[in-house]
Amino acid sequence: MVLASVLTTNLAILVLAGFIGFVVISKVPNTLHTPLMSGTNAIHGIVLLGGLLIVGLSGNGTFNKVILVIAIAFGTINIVGGFLVTDRMLEMFKSKPKPGSTSGSASGPKGASVSGSAGGPKSGSASGSSGEGEKAS
């Protein structure tokens, strides 16, 4: 009878935590999603480190180690996916280059090289390169 009570209590906590988590996350504006994602990635990194430490220190049998390795694999997938989503969201906030503008380097005062971006007109002479995958020489 005690086992059913503990199981019922744990299931009720799980359902309530899932519901409260859904309600809280659904109220987060899109502009705050990226910083929250980065914070949870950092927390998951700490959890992953703890899992690695437990695998190294546990001597409790093969089954426990298999479960820990599976948990570490899922944690790693979660972290990598979170960083990919964060990077993709940050790309949305970058300004797109205007068509017809050039990027490159312009000559600054006393011959110093000033790197330019595709934001607008530059003073001096600009090289007519696309800027994609270009290495400075």
Secondary structure by P-SEA (a helix, b strand, c coil): caaaaaaaaaaaaaaaaaaaaaaaaaaccccaaaaaaaaaaaaaaaaaaaaaaaaaaccccaaaaaaaaaaaaaaaaaaaaaaaaaaaaaaaacccccccccbbbbbcccbbbbbbccccccccccccccccccccc
